């Protein structure tokens, strides 16, 4: 009888211990604790988050945002990420109007966009490729030559070592962050003479890829086998030269959201973007990550 009581007592103690452990585990899993997770630790209860996360802004950021969105949705199956691309100029407007939780800008915010109203999160550094058709034998241009081509002072490729062919200068619409970055870097704001102003990175890629005389500017990660980036001042457009600062045509990719937001989706998104997992996605998309 004494032996039986001892067995029963031991079983009761074990049962209590397991219940206590389970209670402790359950107590650590909550929406609040999950969203306060630091960028270094993103181990969370993936079933605790749901809803639609909307992003709007830079079309140059479409590729990286899509990649991040897919990885985020895989991590949180209850979440849908929707990215719209109407240009960096619409990012602040969309967030302020509530049509997007997060705004994407491929440039720094301008004073007239009231940056004090937003939290600003740099997520990557992007190189701007000065792109020509792969059949164009020109592979290197100086900063001065690039500025003169885009302002109409140089109009034929033979004047910069290419074939005797008219140069078709392509640019982006006025609200584009890529245009803003390019024109600022080469000091040709309001001086460029474009044959066409296109509304997306994809359009520039397609036009340059189909016209042997064309030149345009696109995000470095948008290059494909139909277009190539020319060296600028004898410096190649690659990650190493972007990091060490020798490649001058580069700009920030930033995301913004309303200050004092209480959105669990937004908090979780930026915890993910800053995590090693998120940085790996950004790097795979062809961008340079930031701390």
C-alpha positions as a Python dict, from the first residue, in 0.01 Angstrom:
ca = {
    (1, 'X'): (0, 0, 0),
    (2, 'X'): (283, 235, 94),
    (3, 'X'): (455, 151, -236),
    (4, 'X'): (133, 222, -430),
    (5, 'X'): (92, 562, -259),
    (6, 'X'): (450, 645, -346),
    (7, 'X'): (385, 565, -714),
    (8, 'X'): (65, 772, -717),
    (9, 'X'): (241, 1066, -551),
    (10, 'X'): (529, 1053, -801),
    (11, 'X'): (284, 1046, -1091),
    (12, 'X'): (101, 1346, -948),
    (13, 'X'): (424, 1541, -914),
    (14, 'X'): (521, 1461, -1274),
    (15, 'X'): (177, 1560, -1397),
    (16, 'X'): (199, 1891, -1210),
    (17, 'X'): (543, 1956, -1352),
    (18, 'X'): (425, 1900, -1714),
    (19, 'X'): (120, 2119, -1664),
    (20, 'X'): (341, 2392, -1521),
    (21, 'X'): (580, 2370, -1816),
    (22, 'X'): (295, 2385, -2063),
    (23, 'X'): (152, 2686, -1884),
    (24, 'X'): (490, 2861, -1903),
    (25, 'X'): (523, 2793, -2277),
    (26, 'X'): (170, 2914, -2349),
    (27, 'X'): (235, 3227, -2147),
    (28, 'X'): (527, 3329, -2368),
    (29, 'X'): (327, 3315, -2690),
    (30, 'X'): (124, 3630, -2741),
    (31, 'X'): (73, 3881, -3017),
    (32, 'X'): (243, 4158, -2820),
    (33, 'X'): (554, 3961, -2733),
    (34, 'X'): (579, 3837, -3089),
    (35, 'X'): (575, 4184, -3240),
    (36, 'X'): (832, 4317, -2994),
    (37, 'X'): (1078, 4055, -3115),
    (38, 'X'): (1410, 4211, -3212),
    (39, 'X'): (1559, 4194, -3558),
    (40, 'X'): (1807, 3937, -3432),
    (41, 'X'): (1536, 3695, -3321),
    (42, 'X'): (1226, 3630, -3532),
    (43, 'X'): (1110, 3303, -3374),
    (44, 'X'): (736, 3361, -3342),
    (45, 'X'): (400, 3191, -3335),
    (46, 'X'): (324, 3217, -3706),
    (47, 'X'): (-46, 3151, -3652),
    (48, 'X'): (-89, 3464, -3439),
    (49, 'X'): (-81, 3716, -3723),
    (50, 'X'): (-335, 3769, -4000),
    (51, 'X'): (-469, 4034, -4234),
    (52, 'X'): (-368, 4232, -4542),
    (53, 'X'): (-51, 4442, -4546),
    (54, 'X'): (-53, 4706, -4821),
    (55, 'X'): (252, 4881, -4968),
    (56, 'X'): (263, 5160, -5228),
    (57, 'X'): (529, 5371, -5396),
    (58, 'X'): (847, 5310, -5592),
    (59, 'X'): (824, 5079, -5892),
    (60, 'X'): (1200, 5019, -5863),
    (61, 'X'): (1129, 4848, -5532),
    (62, 'X'): (869, 4613, -5679),
    (63, 'X'): (1110, 4320, -5713),
    (64, 'X'): (1248, 4335, -5359),
    (65, 'X'): (905, 4403, -5207),
    (66, 'X'): (757, 4108, -5392),
    (67, 'X'): (1038, 3883, -5269),
    (68, 'X'): (1001, 4008, -4912),
    (69, 'X'): (623, 3974, -4936),
    (70, 'X'): (641, 3613, -5049),
    (71, 'X'): (883, 3524, -4769),
    (72, 'X'): (667, 3710, -4515),
    (73, 'X'): (352, 3529, -4631),
    (74, 'X'): (534, 3196, -4602),
    (75, 'X'): (633, 3284, -4246),
    (76, 'X'): (284, 3410, -4157),
    (77, 'X'): (29, 3205, -4356),
    (78, 'X'): (-259, 3422, -4238),
    (79, 'X'): (-113, 3737, -4397),
    (80, 'X'): (-146, 3872, -4750),
    (81, 'X'): (100, 4133, -4876),
    (82, 'X'): (-11, 4360, -5161),
    (83, 'X'): (238, 4591, -5334),
    (84, 'X'): (125, 4872, -5564),
    (85, 'X'): (371, 5072, -5770),
    (86, 'X'): (277, 5426, -5865),
    (87, 'X'): (611, 5598, -5801),
    (88, 'X'): (800, 5724, -5497),
    (89, 'X'): (605, 6048, -5510),
    (90, 'X'): (288, 5867, -5407),
    (91, 'X'): (436, 5684, -5108),
    (92, 'X'): (374, 5950, -4842),
    (93, 'X'): (35, 6037, -4992),
    (94, 'X'): (-83, 5676, -4978),
    (95, 'X'): (29, 5623, -4618),
    (96, 'X'): (-118, 5953, -4505),
    (97, 'X'): (-450, 5878, -4679),
    (98, 'X'): (-462, 5529, -4529),
    (99, 'X'): (-465, 5349, -4864),
    (100, 'X'): (-134, 5182, -4773),
    (101, 'X'): (25, 5087, -4444),
    (102, 'X'): (378, 5125, -4581),
    (103, 'X'): (526, 5360, -4841),
    (104, 'X'): (823, 5267, -5062),
    (105, 'X'): (1068, 5533, -5179),
    (106, 'X'): (1377, 5483, -5392),
    (107, 'X'): (1515, 5815, -5269),
    (108, 'X'): (1524, 6022, -4952),
    (109, 'X'): (1206, 6202, -4849),
    (110, 'X'): (1164, 6562, -4955),
    (111, 'X'): (1084, 6842, -4704),
    (112, 'X'): (745, 6903, -4865),
    (113, 'X'): (650, 6540, -4790),
    (114, 'X'): (668, 6622, -4418),
    (115, 'X'): (907, 6343, -4317),
    (116, 'X'): (847, 6430, -3950),
    (117, 'X'): (507, 6261, -3977),
    (118, 'X'): (663, 5923, -4054),
    (119, 'X'): (899, 5663, -3925),
    (120, 'X'): (1168, 5618, -4191),
    (121, 'X'): (1338, 5279, -4229),
    (122, 'X'): (1629, 5238, -4475),
    (123, 'X'): (1614, 4879, -4600),
    (124, 'X'): (1876, 4867, -4878),
    (125, 'X'): (2113, 5055, -5106),
    (126, 'X'): (2052, 5029, -5478),
    (127, 'X'): (2281, 5103, -5767),
    (128, 'X'): (2134, 5297, -6057),
    (129, 'X'): (2247, 5139, -6382),
    (130, 'X'): (2296, 5363, -6684),
    (131, 'X'): (2164, 5106, -6928),
    (132, 'X'): (2218, 5052, -7299),
    (133, 'X'): (2128, 4774, -7540),
    (134, 'X'): (2359, 4472, -7521),
    (135, 'X'): (2445, 4523, -7891),
    (136, 'X'): (2580, 4870, -7817),
    (137, 'X'): (2961, 4851, -7817),
    (138, 'X'): (2994, 5143, -7574),
    (139, 'X'): (3079, 4999, -7233),
    (140, 'X'): (3216, 5297, -7040),
    (141, 'X'): (3103, 5658, -7009),
    (142, 'X'): (3229, 5945, -6798),
    (143, 'X'): (2995, 6137, -6570),
    (144, 'X'): (3033, 6437, -6802),
    (145, 'X'): (2942, 6232, -7109),
    (146, 'X'): (2633, 6090, -6936),
    (147, 'X'): (2516, 6439, -6839),
    (148, 'X'): (2572, 6567, -7194),
    (149, 'X'): (2385, 6273, -7347),
    (150, 'X'): (2081, 6325, -7125),
    (151, 'X'): (2077, 6704, -7174),
    (152, 'X'): (2102, 6671, -7551),
    (153, 'X'): (2456, 6803, -7602),
    (154, 'X'): (2571, 6463, -7734),
    (155, 'X'): (2321, 6308, -7973),
    (156, 'X'): (2513, 6038, -8162),
    (157, 'X'): (2687, 5728, -8026),
    (158, 'X'): (2988, 5784, -8255),
    (159, 'X'): (3080, 6084, -8036),
    (160, 'X'): (3145, 5856, -7738),
    (161, 'X'): (3313, 5567, -7921),
    (162, 'X'): (3006, 5388, -8053),
    (163, 'X'): (2848, 5332, -8394),
    (164, 'X'): (2710, 5612, -8606),
    (165, 'X'): (2361, 5593, -8458),
    (166, 'X'): (2128, 5850, -8307),
    (167, 'X'): (2094, 5829, -7928),
    (168, 'X'): (1741, 5774, -7796),
    (169, 'X'): (1726, 5916, -7443),
    (170, 'X'): (1469, 5750, -7218),
    (171, 'X'): (1368, 5860, -6870),
    (172, 'X'): (1107, 5812, -6602),
    (173, 'X'): (807, 6022, -6508),
    (174, 'X'): (852, 6322, -6280),
    (175, 'X'): (741, 6139, -5964),
    (176, 'X'): (998, 5862, -6007),
    (177, 'X'): (1257, 5812, -5734),
    (178, 'X'): (1494, 5669, -5993),
    (179, 'X'): (1470, 5986, -6201),
    (180, 'X'): (1517, 6204, -5895),
    (181, 'X'): (1823, 6005, -5792),
    (182, 'X'): (1976, 5995, -6140),
    (183, 'X'): (1927, 6365, -6215),
    (184, 'X'): (2063, 6466, -5872),
    (185, 'X'): (2374, 6249, -5910),
    (186, 'X'): (2455, 6379, -6258),
    (187, 'X'): (2342, 6735, -6183),
    (188, 'X'): (2100, 6757, -6472),
    (189, 'X'): (1774, 6834, -6291),
    (190, 'X'): (1519, 6998, -6522),
    (191, 'X'): (1770, 6989, -6809),
    (192, 'X'): (1717, 6639, -6946),
    (193, 'X'): (1571, 6604, -7293),
    (194, 'X'): (1385, 6276, -7304),
    (195, 'X'): (1248, 6112, -7616),
    (196, 'X'): (999, 5946, -7382),
    (197, 'X'): (915, 5956, -7010),
    (198, 'X'): (811, 5608, -6901),
    (199, 'X'): (603, 5514, -6601),
    (200, 'X'): (790, 5209, -6473),
    (201, 'X'): (1128, 5040, -6455),
    (202, 'X'): (993, 4754, -6666),
    (203, 'X'): (904, 4989, -6951),
    (204, 'X'): (1256, 5134, -6956),
    (205, 'X'): (1407, 4784, -6960),
    (206, 'X'): (1183, 4680, -7251),
    (207, 'X'): (1245, 4996, -7456),
    (208, 'X'): (1623, 4989, -7413),
    (209, 'X'): (1626, 4615, -7484),
    (210, 'X'): (1447, 4666, -7815),
    (211, 'X'): (1631, 4977, -7938),
    (212, 'X'): (2005, 4959, -8016),
    (213, 'X'): (2031, 5337, -7991),
    (214, 'X'): (1855, 5376, -7657),
    (215, 'X'): (1993, 5473, -7319),
    (216, 'X'): (1807, 5491, -6988),
    (217, 'X'): (1846, 5441, -6616),
    (218, 'X'): (1712, 5154, -6409),
    (219, 'X'): (1766, 4988, -6077),
    (220, 'X'): (2077, 4770, -6095),
    (221, 'X'): (1880, 4457, -6005),
    (222, 'X'): (1659, 4510, -6312),
    (223, 'X'): (1932, 4430, -6566),
    (224, 'X'): (1869, 4131, -6791),
    (225, 'X'): (2022, 3975, -7101),
    (226, 'X'): (1880, 4244, -7332),
    (227, 'X'): (2044, 4544, -7161),
    (228, 'X'): (2374, 4614, -6989),
    (229, 'X'): (2509, 4870, -6746),
    (230, 'X'): (2793, 5087, -6872),
    (231, 'X'): (3086, 5154, -6640),
    (232, 'X'): (3081, 5507, -6500),
    (233, 'X'): (3417, 5684, -6485),
    (234, 'X'): (3580, 5341, -6538),
    (235, 'X'): (3401, 5196, -6232),
    (236, 'X'): (3184, 4888, -6277),
    (237, 'X'): (2829, 4878, -6148),
    (238, 'X'): (2846, 4601, -5889),
    (239, 'X'): (2783, 4540, -5519),
    (240, 'X'): (3147, 4573, -5416),
    (241, 'X'): (3178, 4918, -5570),
    (242, 'X'): (2845, 5031, -5426),
    (243, 'X'): (2956, 4928, -5077),
    (244, 'X'): (3297, 5096, -5103),
    (245, 'X'): (3140, 5409, -5252),
    (246, 'X'): (3341, 5418, -5575),
    (247, 'X'): (3032, 5362, -5791),
    (248, 'X'): (2864, 5701, -5775),
    (249, 'X'): (2519, 5617, -5913),
    (250, 'X'): (2352, 5481, -5602),
    (251, 'X'): (2052, 5572, -5387),
    (252, 'X'): (1869, 5447, -5078),
    (253, 'X'): (1563, 5224, -5072),
    (254, 'X'): (1351, 5333, -4776),
    (255, 'X'): (1013, 5242, -4633),
    (256, 'X'): (791, 5470, -4427),
    (257, 'X'): (493, 5428, -4198),
    (258, 'X'): (288, 5655, -3974),
    (259, 'X'): (446, 5747, -3642),
    (260, 'X'): (291, 5583, -3335),
    (261, 'X'): (124, 5314, -3542),
    (262, 'X'): (-41, 5036, -3348),
    (263, 'X'): (-52, 4798, -3644),
    (264, 'X'): (74, 4452, -3555),
    (265, 'X'): (127, 4381, -3924),
    (266, 'X'): (358, 4681, -3968),
    (267, 'X'): (561, 4596, -3658),
    (268, 'X'): (603, 4237, -3768),
    (269, 'X'): (699, 4342, -4121),
    (270, 'X'): (988, 4559, -4004),
    (271, 'X'): (1105, 4301, -3753),
    (272, 'X'): (1123, 4060, -4047),
    (273, 'X'): (1292, 4307, -4285),
    (274, 'X'): (1563, 4380, -4027),
    (275, 'X'): (1618, 4014, -3941),
    (276, 'X'): (1892, 3801, -4095),
    (277, 'X'): (1619, 3613, -4281),
    (278, 'X'): (1488, 3936, -4431),
    (279, 'X'): (1836, 4062, -4518),
    (280, 'X'): (1904, 3739, -4704),
    (281, 'X'): (1594, 3803, -4918),
    (282, 'X'): (1706, 4161, -4987),
    (283, 'X'): (2056, 4050, -5086),
    (284, 'X'): (1917, 3778, -5314),
    (285, 'X'): (1715, 4048, -5490),
    (286, 'X'): (2045, 4208, -5593),
    (287, 'X'): (2060, 4489, -5337),
    (288, 'X'): (2309, 4590, -5071),
    (289, 'X'): (2171, 4549, -4721),
    (290, 'X'): (2197, 4811, -4446),
    (291, 'X'): (2250, 4764, -4073),
}
